């Protein structure tokens, strides 16, 4: 198996976990001290002298190590109970909320409150944005979901499947089906998509940063701010090491080693899962917030933005100005959050509710296509026909590969980057192969920048319902050609000598194609040619990696400062403003953008 290459020389990365001080660390230290005092002897429960995940570590550092016996003398019984209490504290520290006294359930909110900035959406961009603005201003952050802390489905890598499968009216993942027949999930949790995704962290490319019109120096500073708290270097499993070597053997070169940079070739990227398999989310960035200047309300569903007409720029013509947000708590009580009058910031409403939530809220508030709004009885504040237009999803297709070797659950660790598509993988999750998820891997291709575009419309005026979304997968022929090329690259990779340990020799790629066609679930029409034609395979078995974007695009709905065109006091800062999904996975860029815009707004530069 290929060894992990050195870091890419373009950037010196901070040590994983640098600067962190958590309750978990304190508990670990307490347990370590107590163990030393009590002369605990340890052994691997599997009888190993070293652990396959860390072969160079002494057995005392093996992650499967557990106490085998406690040798204590008279008088140490009290210390034994202290150890048990510390162990309980360790477990709790892994899942309990950090000490955010400013995070409250919306049921405890006043009927009316006043703030400098009101942010709707405590997601991937909203959390770092709120934390940054709170350095200078009074900030209210409204999140329709709950807290990620205390939920093992979110926190544990091994529970990733449960996290996506657990669907209730308040679950962190909200299910819907696009009009194209693809089953989707959208986040409903403080931390947004970082609570339900596969964890891969990779920056936008330098060219993408330039295309977004951002300052490269401030972008780099903002990325580093994020990375200090929530990003780790992964330890490659046997499968991902073999995949990495297979991609290189299949021609996805050069080998870029470990780097956060977006570079053509094969690389190891960052992850928001720490070495213990514990997820870190954008909500962790709220540790940077000023507790005296921020309030975070969970289970607070925005109903609409409040507007009044004002005279703009000394002209006689009046245009709408946002001045507040109406939201509902879990008990159905209605609250209002309003901007302070005459505040030093002049005050703004910032919508960060995601590619679905942001255009949906604008429409519910009367900003959108006038005819569509009137058809639902919504009073038109601003006729803006581009709201909801141009929404896109990066189509994903997969190849399921049964493995003769057992596979532990892994997040995405390695990516092959080619012009037009990316290749990634997941292992250890259930795909119905032999009733054993521990012997199943999935190799994924994602179109980088699909040309096919769709649209979003309201189904009704209920903010808690999903809007109607049509992505128009493969409406553009170039997208289909790119998908076929990507699937061919996956098949070449699976056929390499480097990957041979993790596939059965009697299972050809044609067999795997047919197997996958029998397992993938969506609501699209199927053709008998799924197992023989890659074009049909791409169209019929298309799925999603949840990287939808657009609907409030820069230059169409918002300007380059993310202000809604034609409205005062209102911005949109999230993935709905993108006309492409930056990097291999967008979460890095979204967290960076929250920090970046918070700094610019806070300094009065935008």
C-alpha positions as CSV (number, residue, x, y, z in Angstrom):
1,X,0.0,0.0,0.0
2,X,1.2,3.5,-0.8
3,X,2.7,5.4,2.1
4,X,1.4,8.9,2.9
5,X,3.3,11.5,0.9
6,X,4.7,14.6,2.6
7,X,2.6,17.7,2.8
8,X,2.4,19.8,-0.3
9,X,5.2,22.4,0.0
10,X,2.9,25.3,-0.9
11,X,1.6,25.5,2.6
12,X,2.9,24.8,6.1
13,X,-0.1,23.5,8.0
14,X,-0.6,23.8,11.7
15,X,-0.5,20.7,13.8
16,X,-3.8,18.9,14.0
17,X,-5.8,20.2,16.9
18,X,-3.4,23.1,17.5
19,X,-4.9,25.6,19.9
20,X,-7.7,23.4,21.1
21,X,-8.6,23.3,24.8
22,X,-11.7,21.2,25.4
23,X,-13.5,19.5,28.3
24,X,-12.5,16.2,26.6
25,X,-8.8,17.2,27.1
26,X,-9.4,17.9,30.8
27,X,-11.1,14.5,31.3
28,X,-8.4,12.7,29.5
29,X,-5.7,14.3,31.7
30,X,-7.7,13.4,34.8
31,X,-8.0,9.8,33.8
32,X,-4.4,9.6,32.8
33,X,-3.2,10.9,36.2
34,X,-5.5,8.6,38.1
35,X,-4.5,5.6,36.0
36,X,-0.8,6.3,36.8
37,X,-1.6,6.6,40.5
38,X,-3.4,3.3,40.5
39,X,-1.0,1.4,38.4
40,X,-3.5,0.3,35.8
41,X,-2.2,-2.3,33.4
42,X,-3.7,-2.3,29.9
43,X,-4.0,-4.7,27.1
44,X,-5.5,-4.7,23.7
45,X,-8.9,-6.5,23.8
46,X,-8.1,-8.0,20.4
47,X,-4.8,-9.5,21.7
48,X,-2.7,-7.4,19.3
49,X,0.8,-6.2,20.2
50,X,0.2,-3.1,18.0
51,X,-2.9,-1.7,16.4
52,X,-3.3,-1.7,12.5
53,X,-4.4,1.9,12.6
54,X,-1.3,3.0,14.4
55,X,1.4,0.3,13.9
56,X,4.2,2.5,15.2
57,X,2.6,3.3,18.5
58,X,3.3,1.5,21.8
59,X,0.4,-0.7,22.9
60,X,-0.5,1.7,25.7
61,X,-1.6,4.1,23.0
62,X,-3.7,1.6,21.0
63,X,-7.2,3.0,20.4
64,X,-8.8,-0.3,21.3
65,X,-7.1,-0.4,24.7
66,X,-9.2,-0.9,27.8
67,X,-8.4,-1.5,31.4
68,X,-7.7,-5.2,31.9
69,X,-7.4,-5.2,35.7
70,X,-6.9,-2.7,38.5
71,X,-4.2,-3.5,41.0
72,X,-4.8,-1.3,44.0
73,X,-3.9,-1.7,47.7
74,X,-6.0,-1.0,50.7
75,X,-7.2,2.6,50.8
76,X,-7.3,2.9,47.0
77,X,-11.0,2.0,46.8
78,X,-11.9,5.7,47.0
79,X,-9.6,6.3,44.0
80,X,-11.4,3.6,42.1
81,X,-14.7,5.5,42.4
82,X,-12.9,8.6,41.3
83,X,-11.8,6.8,38.2
84,X,-15.3,5.7,37.4
85,X,-16.6,9.2,37.8
86,X,-13.8,10.5,35.6
87,X,-14.6,7.9,33.0
88,X,-18.3,9.1,33.0
89,X,-17.0,12.6,32.6
90,X,-14.9,11.6,29.7
91,X,-17.9,10.0,27.9
92,X,-20.1,13.0,28.6
93,X,-17.4,15.5,27.5
94,X,-17.4,13.8,24.1
95,X,-21.0,14.5,23.5
96,X,-22.2,17.4,25.6
97,X,-22.4,21.0,24.4
98,X,-19.4,23.2,25.0
99,X,-20.1,25.9,27.6
100,X,-22.1,28.2,25.3
101,X,-24.3,30.0,27.8
102,X,-25.6,32.1,24.9
103,X,-27.3,29.2,23.1
104,X,-30.9,29.0,24.2
105,X,-34.1,27.4,23.0
106,X,-36.4,29.9,21.2
107,X,-39.2,29.1,23.7
108,X,-37.3,31.2,26.2
109,X,-36.9,34.2,23.9
110,X,-38.8,37.5,24.5
111,X,-41.7,38.4,22.2
112,X,-39.7,41.3,20.7
113,X,-35.9,41.9,20.9
114,X,-33.5,44.4,19.2
115,X,-30.1,43.8,17.8
116,X,-27.4,45.3,15.5
117,X,-27.4,42.2,13.2
118,X,-29.9,39.4,12.8
119,X,-28.6,36.3,11.0
120,X,-31.1,33.7,9.8
121,X,-29.5,30.3,9.6
122,X,-26.9,28.9,12.0
123,X,-25.2,26.7,9.4
124,X,-21.8,26.3,7.8
125,X,-21.5,30.0,6.9
126,X,-23.9,31.4,9.6
127,X,-21.9,30.2,12.6
128,X,-18.5,31.7,11.7
129,X,-20.3,34.9,10.5
130,X,-22.1,35.3,13.8
131,X,-19.0,34.6,15.9
132,X,-17.0,37.2,13.9
133,X,-19.6,40.0,14.0
134,X,-20.1,39.5,17.7
135,X,-16.6,40.8,18.2
136,X,-18.0,44.3,17.7
137,X,-21.8,44.1,17.5
138,X,-24.9,42.7,19.2
139,X,-25.8,39.7,17.2
140,X,-28.8,37.4,17.1
141,X,-28.5,34.0,15.3
142,X,-31.7,32.1,14.5
143,X,-31.4,28.4,13.8
144,X,-34.5,26.3,12.9
145,X,-32.8,23.1,14.1
146,X,-31.4,22.0,17.4
147,X,-27.9,21.7,18.9
148,X,-25.5,19.1,17.5
149,X,-24.0,18.5,21.0
150,X,-25.3,15.5,22.9
151,X,-26.4,13.7,19.7
152,X,-24.1,10.6,19.0
153,X,-25.5,10.2,15.5
154,X,-23.9,13.5,14.7
155,X,-20.8,13.1,16.8
156,X,-19.7,9.6,15.8
157,X,-18.3,8.7,12.4
158,X,-19.6,5.1,12.9
159,X,-23.2,6.5,13.2
160,X,-23.1,8.4,9.9
161,X,-25.7,6.2,8.3
162,X,-28.0,6.5,11.3
163,X,-27.6,10.3,11.1
164,X,-28.9,10.4,7.6
165,X,-31.6,7.7,8.1
166,X,-33.1,9.1,11.2
167,X,-35.9,11.3,9.9
168,X,-38.4,13.0,12.2
169,X,-40.0,16.5,12.2
170,X,-37.1,17.8,14.2
171,X,-34.2,15.5,13.1
172,X,-30.8,17.0,12.0
173,X,-31.3,15.7,8.5
174,X,-34.5,16.7,6.7
175,X,-35.6,14.5,3.9
176,X,-37.1,15.5,0.6
177,X,-37.3,14.3,-3.0
178,X,-36.4,16.6,-5.9
179,X,-38.7,16.8,-8.9
180,X,-36.0,14.8,-10.7
181,X,-36.7,11.8,-8.5
182,X,-33.6,12.0,-6.4
183,X,-33.8,11.5,-2.6
184,X,-32.2,14.4,-0.8
185,X,-31.2,15.5,2.7
186,X,-30.9,19.1,3.9
187,X,-29.4,20.1,7.3
188,X,-31.6,21.2,10.2
189,X,-29.1,21.7,13.0
190,X,-26.8,24.3,14.5
191,X,-23.7,23.8,12.3
192,X,-25.7,23.1,9.2
193,X,-24.3,20.7,6.6
194,X,-21.2,20.1,8.7
195,X,-23.4,18.1,11.0
196,X,-24.5,15.5,8.4
197,X,-21.8,15.5,5.7
198,X,-18.9,13.1,5.0
199,X,-16.4,15.5,6.6
200,X,-13.9,16.1,3.8
201,X,-12.2,19.5,4.0
202,X,-10.6,21.1,0.9
203,X,-10.2,24.7,0.1
204,X,-11.5,26.5,-3.0
205,X,-8.8,26.8,-5.7
206,X,-6.9,30.0,-6.2
207,X,-8.7,30.5,-9.5
208,X,-12.1,29.9,-7.8
209,X,-11.2,32.5,-5.2
210,X,-10.4,35.0,-7.9
211,X,-13.6,34.1,-9.8
212,X,-15.6,34.9,-6.6
213,X,-13.9,38.4,-6.5
214,X,-12.4,37.8,-3.0
215,X,-9.2,39.1,-1.5
216,X,-6.7,36.2,-1.6
217,X,-4.8,37.4,1.5
218,X,-8.0,37.7,3.7
219,X,-9.3,34.4,2.2
220,X,-6.1,32.7,3.4
221,X,-6.4,34.2,6.9
222,X,-10.0,33.2,7.1
223,X,-9.3,29.6,6.1
224,X,-6.6,29.4,8.7
225,X,-9.0,30.7,11.4
226,X,-11.4,27.9,10.6
227,X,-8.7,25.2,10.3
228,X,-7.3,26.0,13.8
229,X,-10.5,24.8,15.4
230,X,-12.3,22.1,13.3
231,X,-9.9,20.5,10.8
232,X,-7.6,17.5,11.2
233,X,-5.2,15.4,9.2
234,X,-6.7,12.0,8.5
235,X,-5.0,8.7,9.2
236,X,-5.5,6.6,6.0
237,X,-7.1,3.2,6.2
238,X,-5.9,0.4,4.1
239,X,-8.8,1.0,1.6
240,X,-8.1,4.7,1.2
241,X,-4.4,4.0,0.8
242,X,-5.2,1.5,-1.9
243,X,-7.6,3.9,-3.6
244,X,-5.0,6.6,-3.6
245,X,-2.4,4.3,-5.2
246,X,-5.0,3.0,-7.6
247,X,-6.0,6.5,-8.7
248,X,-2.3,7.3,-9.4
249,X,-1.9,4.0,-11.3
250,X,-5.0,4.9,-13.3
251,X,-3.5,8.2,-14.4
252,X,-5.0,10.7,-12.0
253,X,-1.7,12.4,-11.4
254,X,0.4,14.0,-10.0
255,X,0.6,12.9,-6.4
256,X,0.0,16.0,-4.3
257,X,0.4,14.4,-1.0
258,X,-1.5,15.9,2.0
259,X,-2.8,19.4,1.3
260,X,-5.8,21.6,1.8
261,X,-5.2,23.1,-1.6
262,X,-7.4,22.2,-4.6
263,X,-4.9,20.8,-7.1
264,X,-5.3,18.6,-10.2
265,X,-4.2,15.0,-9.4
266,X,-4.6,12.8,-6.3
267,X,-4.4,14.2,-2.8
268,X,-5.2,13.5,0.8
269,X,-7.3,16.3,2.2
270,X,-8.4,17.4,5.7
271,X,-11.3,16.1,7.7
272,X,-13.6,17.5,10.4
273,X,-13.5,14.1,12.1
274,X,-10.7,14.0,14.8
275,X,-8.5,10.9,15.3
276,X,-11.1,9.4,17.7
277,X,-13.8,9.6,15.0
278,X,-15.6,12.5,16.7
279,X,-17.1,15.1,14.3
280,X,-16.4,18.8,14.7
281,X,-18.8,21.2,13.1
282,X,-19.2,24.9,12.2
283,X,-21.0,25.3,15.6
284,X,-17.6,24.8,17.2
285,X,-16.5,28.1,15.7
286,X,-18.9,29.8,18.1
287,X,-16.2,29.5,20.7
288,X,-14.7,32.6,19.1
289,X,-17.9,34.6,19.8
290,X,-18.2,37.3,22.4
291,X,-20.7,35.8,24.9
292,X,-21.8,39.3,26.0
293,X,-22.7,40.3,22.4
294,X,-24.3,37.2,20.9
295,X,-27.6,35.3,21.4
296,X,-28.1,32.0,19.5
297,X,-31.7,30.7,19.4
298,X,-32.3,27.1,18.4
299,X,-35.6,25.7,17.3
300,X,-36.4,29.2,15.9
301,X,-38.0,28.9,12.4
302,X,-38.0,32.2,10.5
303,X,-41.4,32.9,9.0
304,X,-40.7,36.0,7.0
305,X,-38.5,39.1,6.9
306,X,-40.2,42.4,7.8
307,X,-39.8,45.4,5.4
308,X,-40.7,49.0,5.3
309,X,-40.5,51.5,2.4
310,X,-37.8,54.2,2.7
311,X,-36.5,56.9,0.5
312,X,-33.2,55.6,-1.0
313,X,-30.1,57.8,-1.6
314,X,-32.0,61.1,-1.5
315,X,-34.2,60.1,-4.4
316,X,-38.0,60.5,-4.3
317,X,-38.4,56.8,-5.3
318,X,-38.8,54.6,-2.3
319,X,-37.5,51.0,-2.0
320,X,-38.0,48.3,0.7
321,X,-35.7,48.2,3.7
322,X,-35.5,45.1,5.9
323,X,-35.9,45.9,9.6
324,X,-36.8,42.6,11.3
325,X,-37.6,38.9,11.3
326,X,-40.6,37.0,12.5
327,X,-39.9,33.6,13.8
328,X,-41.7,30.8,15.5
329,X,-40.6,28.6,18.4
330,X,-41.2,24.9,18.9
331,X,-44.4,25.5,20.9
332,X,-45.8,27.6,18.0
333,X,-45.3,31.0,19.7
334,X,-44.5,33.9,17.4
335,X,-41.6,36.3,18.2
336,X,-40.1,39.3,16.4
337,X,-36.4,40.3,16.2
338,X,-35.8,43.8,15.0
339,X,-32.8,46.0,14.2
340,X,-31.9,48.6,16.6
341,X,-32.7,52.1,15.5
342,X,-29.7,54.4,15.0
343,X,-27.2,51.7,15.8
344,X,-23.5,52.3,14.9
345,X,-23.7,49.5,12.4
346,X,-26.8,50.8,10.7
347,X,-28.0,47.2,11.2
348,X,-28.7,44.4,8.7
349,X,-30.6,41.2,8.3
350,X,-28.3,38.5,6.9
351,X,-29.9,35.3,5.5
352,X,-27.6,32.3,5.7
353,X,-30.2,29.5,5.4
354,X,-28.6,27.6,2.5
355,X,-29.3,27.0,-1.1
356,X,-32.8,25.9,-0.4
357,X,-33.7,27.9,2.7
358,X,-32.5,31.3,1.5
359,X,-34.4,31.6,-1.7
360,X,-37.4,30.1,0.1
361,X,-37.3,32.7,2.8
362,X,-36.9,35.6,0.4
363,X,-40.0,34.3,-1.5
364,X,-42.0,33.9,1.7
365,X,-41.1,37.5,2.5
366,X,-42.3,38.8,-0.8
367,X,-39.0,39.0,-2.7
368,X,-39.1,36.8,-5.8
369,X,-41.0,36.2,-9.1
370,X,-44.2,38.4,-8.7
371,X,-46.6,36.0,-10.5
372,X,-45.5,33.0,-8.5
373,X,-45.8,34.9,-5.2
374,X,-49.2,36.3,-6.0
375,X,-50.4,32.7,-6.9
376,X,-49.8,31.8,-3.3
377,X,-51.3,34.9,-1.9
378,X,-48.0,36.5,-0.8
379,X,-47.8,40.3,-1.0
380,X,-45.0,41.3,-3.4
381,X,-42.3,43.5,-1.8
382,X,-39.9,43.3,-4.8
383,X,-40.5,41.6,-8.1
384,X,-37.2,39.7,-8.5
385,X,-37.6,36.9,-11.0
386,X,-34.1,35.5,-10.5
387,X,-34.7,34.3,-6.9
388,X,-34.8,30.5,-7.1
389,X,-33.4,30.4,-10.6
390,X,-30.1,28.8,-11.6
391,X,-30.1,26.3,-8.7
392,X,-27.9,23.4,-9.4
393,X,-26.7,20.1,-7.8
394,X,-23.5,18.3,-8.6
395,X,-24.7,14.9,-9.8
396,X,-23.1,11.9,-8.2
397,X,-22.8,8.4,-9.4
398,X,-21.3,5.5,-7.5
399,X,-19.7,2.1,-8.0
400,X,-20.3,-0.4,-5.1
401,X,-17.3,-2.6,-4.4
402,X,-17.7,-5.7,-2.1
403,X,-14.4,-6.3,-0.3
404,X,-12.8,-9.5,0.8
405,X,-11.2,-7.5,3.6
406,X,-13.1,-6.1,6.5
407,X,-13.6,-2.3,6.2
408,X,-14.1,0.1,9.1
409,X,-16.3,3.2,8.6
410,X,-14.3,6.0,7.1
411,X,-15.1,9.5,6.0
412,X,-13.8,10.8,2.7
413,X,-10.0,11.1,3.0
414,X,-8.6,10.9,-0.6
415,X,-9.8,12.7,-3.7
416,X,-8.8,12.3,-7.3
417,X,-9.2,15.7,-9.1
418,X,-9.6,15.8,-12.8
419,X,-10.9,18.6,-15.1
420,X,-14.7,18.3,-14.8
421,X,-15.0,15.7,-12.1
422,X,-13.8,14.4,-8.7
423,X,-13.5,10.9,-7.3
424,X,-13.9,10.0,-3.6
425,X,-14.9,7.0,-1.5
426,X,-16.7,5.9,1.7
427,X,-16.4,2.5,3.4
428,X,-18.1,0.6,6.2
429,X,-21.7,1.7,5.6
430,X,-24.6,-0.4,4.7
431,X,-25.5,-0.8,1.0
432,X,-27.3,-4.2,1.2
433,X,-24.3,-6.3,0.0
434,X,-24.3,-9.6,1.8
435,X,-25.9,-8.1,4.8
436,X,-22.5,-6.8,5.9
437,X,-21.6,-3.1,5.8
438,X,-18.1,-4.0,7.1
439,X,-17.2,-5.5,3.7
440,X,-18.6,-2.8,1.4
441,X,-16.9,0.2,-0.1
442,X,-18.3,2.8,-2.4
443,X,-16.3,4.8,-4.9
444,X,-18.0,8.1,-5.9
445,X,-17.7,10.5,-8.8
446,X,-19.0,14.0,-8.6
447,X,-19.3,16.4,-11.5
448,X,-17.3,19.5,-10.6
449,X,-19.2,22.3,-12.3
450,X,-22.4,21.0,-14.0
451,X,-23.8,23.1,-16.8
452,X,-27.3,21.9,-16.2
453,X,-29.4,24.3,-14.2
454,X,-32.8,24.2,-12.5
455,X,-35.1,26.2,-10.3
456,X,-36.8,26.4,-7.0
457,X,-40.5,27.2,-6.3
458,X,-42.6,27.3,-3.2
459,X,-45.1,24.5,-2.7
460,X,-47.0,26.5,-0.1
461,X,-46.5,29.3,2.5
462,X,-45.3,27.0,5.3
463,X,-41.6,27.8,6.1
464,X,-41.2,24.3,7.7
465,X,-42.1,22.5,4.5
466,X,-39.6,21.8,1.7
467,X,-39.8,23.9,-1.4
468,X,-40.2,22.2,-4.8
469,X,-36.7,21.8,-6.5
470,X,-35.9,20.8,-10.0
471,X,-32.2,20.3,-10.8
472,X,-32.5,19.1,-14.5
473,X,-29.7,16.6,-14.2
474,X,-27.9,16.0,-17.5
475,X,-30.0,18.5,-19.4
476,X,-26.7,19.6,-21.0
477,X,-25.0,16.9,-23.0
478,X,-21.6,17.9,-21.8
479,X,-22.6,16.9,-18.2
480,X,-23.4,13.4,-19.4
481,X,-20.1,13.0,-21.3
482,X,-18.2,14.1,-18.2
483,X,-20.1,11.5,-16.1
484,X,-19.2,8.7,-18.4
485,X,-15.5,9.7,-18.4
486,X,-15.6,9.8,-14.6
487,X,-17.1,6.4,-14.3
488,X,-14.5,5.0,-16.7
489,X,-11.8,6.4,-14.5
490,X,-13.4,4.7,-11.5
491,X,-13.4,1.4,-13.3
492,X,-9.8,1.7,-14.3
493,X,-8.9,2.5,-10.7
494,X,-10.8,-0.6,-9.5
495,X,-8.9,-2.7,-12.1
496,X,-5.4,-1.6,-10.9
497,X,-3.0,-3.9,-9.1
498,X,-2.8,-1.3,-6.3
499,X,-6.5,-1.8,-5.5
500,X,-6.6,-5.6,-6.0
501,X,-6.5,-6.5,-2.3
502,X,-9.9,-4.9,-1.8
503,X,-11.9,-6.5,-4.6
504,X,-12.9,-10.1,-5.4
505,X,-10.9,-11.3,-8.5
506,X,-13.9,-12.9,-10.1
507,X,-16.0,-9.7,-9.9
508,X,-15.4,-7.8,-13.1
509,X,-16.2,-4.1,-13.4
510,X,-19.2,-5.0,-15.5
511,X,-20.4,-7.2,-12.7
512,X,-20.0,-4.3,-10.2
513,X,-21.9,-2.0,-12.6
514,X,-24.8,-4.4,-12.7
515,X,-24.6,-5.0,-8.9
516,X,-24.7,-1.2,-8.2
517,X,-27.6,-0.8,-10.6
518,X,-29.6,-3.3,-8.4
519,X,-28.8,-1.4,-5.2
520,X,-29.0,2.3,-5.9
521,X,-32.4,3.8,-4.8
522,X,-34.1,6.8,-6.3
523,X,-37.4,7.5,-8.0
524,X,-36.2,7.8,-11.6
525,X,-37.3,5.7,-14.4
526,X,-35.0,2.7,-15.0
527,X,-33.8,1.1,-18.3
528,X,-32.6,-2.4,-18.9
529,X,-29.5,-0.8,-20.3
530,X,-28.4,0.5,-16.9
531,X,-26.0,-2.4,-16.6
532,X,-24.5,-2.1,-20.1
533,X,-24.6,1.6,-21.1
534,X,-22.7,4.1,-19.0
535,X,-24.8,6.9,-20.4
536,X,-28.0,5.3,-19.2
537,X,-26.3,4.3,-15.9
538,X,-25.4,8.0,-15.3
539,X,-28.9,9.2,-16.1
540,X,-30.9,6.5,-14.3
541,X,-28.8,6.0,-11.2
542,X,-27.9,9.6,-10.5
543,X,-27.8,10.5,-6.9
544,X,-26.6,13.5,-4.8
545,X,-23.7,14.4,-2.5
546,X,-25.8,17.3,-1.2
547,X,-23.7,20.1,-2.7
548,X,-26.6,22.1,-4.1
549,X,-26.0,25.7,-4.8
550,X,-27.5,28.8,-6.5
551,X,-30.9,30.4,-6.3
552,X,-29.6,33.8,-5.0
553,X,-26.6,34.1,-7.3
554,X,-24.1,36.9,-7.2
555,X,-24.8,39.4,-10.0
556,X,-28.4,38.3,-10.3
557,X,-30.0,38.4,-6.8
558,X,-27.2,39.8,-4.7
559,X,-24.3,42.1,-5.6
560,X,-20.6,41.4,-5.1
561,X,-20.9,42.5,-1.4
562,X,-23.8,40.0,-1.0
563,X,-26.4,42.7,-0.6
564,X,-29.8,41.8,-2.1
565,X,-30.2,44.0,-5.2
566,X,-33.1,46.5,-4.8
567,X,-33.5,46.1,-1.0
568,X,-31.8,48.0,1.8
569,X,-30.5,46.3,4.9
570,X,-30.5,42.7,3.6
571,X,-27.8,40.3,2.6
572,X,-27.5,36.7,1.7
573,X,-24.2,34.9,2.6
574,X,-24.2,31.2,1.9
575,X,-24.1,28.6,-0.9
576,X,-27.2,30.0,-2.6
577,X,-25.0,32.9,-3.9
578,X,-22.6,30.5,-5.7
579,X,-22.8,29.7,-9.4
580,X,-20.5,26.7,-8.8
581,X,-19.5,24.5,-5.9
582,X,-16.0,25.5,-4.9
583,X,-13.3,23.0,-4.1
584,X,-14.0,19.3,-4.1
585,X,-16.4,19.8,-1.2
586,X,-17.8,23.3,-0.4
587,X,-17.8,23.3,3.4
588,X,-14.3,24.8,3.7
589,X,-15.2,27.7,1.5
590,X,-18.5,28.3,3.2
591,X,-16.9,28.5,6.7
592,X,-14.2,30.7,5.3
593,X,-16.8,33.0,3.7
594,X,-18.6,33.4,7.0
595,X,-15.4,34.6,8.6
596,X,-14.4,36.7,5.6
597,X,-17.6,38.6,5.3
598,X,-17.9,39.0,9.1
599,X,-14.5,40.8,9.1
600,X,-15.4,43.0,6.1
601,X,-18.8,44.0,7.5
602,X,-17.3,44.5,11.0
603,X,-14.7,46.9,9.6
604,X,-17.2,48.8,7.6
605,X,-15.4,47.8,4.4
606,X,-18.5,46.4,2.7
